[in-house]
Amino acid sequence: MKRQPSIDIVRGIVMIIMALDHVRDLMHVDSITQSPTDLATTSPLLFFTRWITHLCAPIFVFLAGTSVYLSLQNKNNITEKRALLIKRGFWLIFLEFTIVNFGLFFDIGFHTLLFEVIAAIGFGFIILGLLLKISSKTLGVIGLVIIVFHNLLPLIPFAENSIIKAVLAPFFSPIVIPFSGRAFVMGYPPIPWLAIMLVGFATGKFFALETEKRKKLFIKIGLNALVLFAIIRFVNIYGDPALWTSQKDSVFTFLSFMNVTKYPPSLLFCLVTLGIMFLLLAFAEQFQNGIKKVTLVYGKTPLFYFVVHFYIIHILTLIMLLAQGFNWSQFEFASGTFGRPKNLESGLPLWAIYLIWISVVTILYKPCQWFGKYKAENQHWWLKYI
């Protein structure tokens, strides 16, 4: 099965959006002290700036699963694919705790080990590699069951200090584990994200359909997911641990309605983000040529883009701090604040965040274009891992 442009286009869109979230995380004036989804302190624009980036991780993980399925159809060698997936999975976990973590914190002491999306994909690749002989339909059903029901786990009355709870918790919910003056932070609990990958893997077979049939199917799936999201969210009983409430006005009530939980990804979070993804996949190849050209560049080099963009954003963060009058001795790298002093105001307003985001994406265009071309023209073994 040949490479699907719609996958690369949609992946490219979310890679572009992703950079906005990371620029905001590192450089926004309030990012250290306030949550952009806290309705008591946020603004509609700041909330939207964060909410739109909710699309990135689930789509990234879902399409990683889909790409595995398509690659398997091309090679049709389960043993070879399993070995590659498992090795790539361990490589991604290693990459997360070294190159990616350092790019995020610039902390040479690695006081915070953060398990996020790259490690979650690595974990997913390992498990998927072990399960490749199971039919894609069965894997998809397993993924859907986890997505629908994993929010019930906190309701199971485990004893507070039970071994079962201690073992399961890091796999299903965020947790911080201190050790030797450091902290392991499970930001992306791997089981719910594995579920998204499994559903993505099962969806790969739909790309064998002719274009119009696939488009109609994806529109149907996307709209049904969004309608189901609206119904379940309106009922306000299950689907997300954070129930919506009436706020000071209709705008903030709507924000409350849309304020779904990413850590771990709730059923409602998956419905709304993946519903939008299916609509994007349905129409991706009909986008204007300019949009397709740009997004394909980023979509074909996701890991390269991901790693490099963190370093660019963090270097710009340090330049920002120096320009705001801070000196090197005031930078705090071990505290998890990306170098920014904890008790001193720093950072940029939201309008500047958008300008820097556009600049970062623009800077990355040529390097990604070059790397994409290099990868397409060469068969070096190490390119399979980047």
C-alpha positions, 0 to 999 in steps of 0.5 A: 500500500503506497504512502498516503498524502492525507496522513502526512498533510494532517500530521504536518498540520498538527506538528505546526500547531504543536509548536504553538503550545511549546512556545507558550509553555516556555515563553508566555508570561503566565505559563509558569504560574497559571494554567491556560485552562483554569477558567478563573484566570484564563481568557478565551484567546489563551484558552483556545491557544491551549485547547487547539493544541489538544489535537496534536498528541492524539492525532500524532499517536493515532497516525503512528499506529496507522503508519505501522499498519500501512508499512506492514502491508508494504513489507508483509513481513511480520517478523521483520516489522516486529523486530523493527517496531520493538527496537524503535520503541526502545529507541524512542523511550531512550530519546525521550529521557535524553535528547528530548528531556534535555531540549525541554529543560536544558538541565544537565543534571536531569532532575526531572525525567518526563515521560511524554508523547515520544516515550508513549509512542515508543511504549506503544510500538513495543506492545504493538510489535508484540501483538502484530499477529493479532488481527487489526480488528481485534486490536481496534476493539481492544483500543476502543474498550480501553478508551471508553472504559479506562476512566472507570479505573479510579472508581475501583475501590483499591486499598490506598496502599495496595500493590495493585494500585501502586503497579497500575497507577503509572500506566493509567494516570499521571504520577510523580515518583521522587528518587535520589533528589530527582523526579520521574513524571509520568505525564503520558500514562501509556495504556490510554495512549496505547489504546489510541495507537491500536485504534489508529492501527485498525483504521489503516485498512480504510486507506485501501478504499478508493478515495471517495469511499474513504472520504465519505467514511471518514466524514461519517466517523468524524461527524458521529464522533463529534455528535457523540461528544456533544451528547455525552458531554451535555449529559455530564455524567461520564466521559471526563473526570472534569464535569462542565458547569455554568460560568459567569457568562455564555462564553465561559460556560462554553469553555467549561463545556469544551474543557476536557481532560488530556492527562490521561486522555478521557473518552470525551477528549478522544471523541472531540480530537479524533473526530476533528482528525477524521474530518481533516483526513477526509478533506486533506487532499483537497486543500490548496496546493500551497497548504499541502506543499508546506504541511507535507514537508513537516508531516514527512519529518515528524521526529526530526521536527519534534526534536529540533523545534524544542532546541530552537524554542529553548534557545529563544527562551534564553535570549528572551531572558537575557533581553529582559535583563536577567543574568545567567546566575539567575537562570533555574534549570533544575526546577523545571521552569526551563531556565526562567527564575521562579519568583521573578516575572518573565516571559512575553504577552500572547501576541508575541507568542504567536509571532515567535511560533510563526517564526519557529515554524518558518525557520524549520521549513528548509531544514525539514525539507532538506531532511525529508529529501535526504531520507527519501534518497538514502537507505541508511539503517539509522534513518528508520529511527528518525 
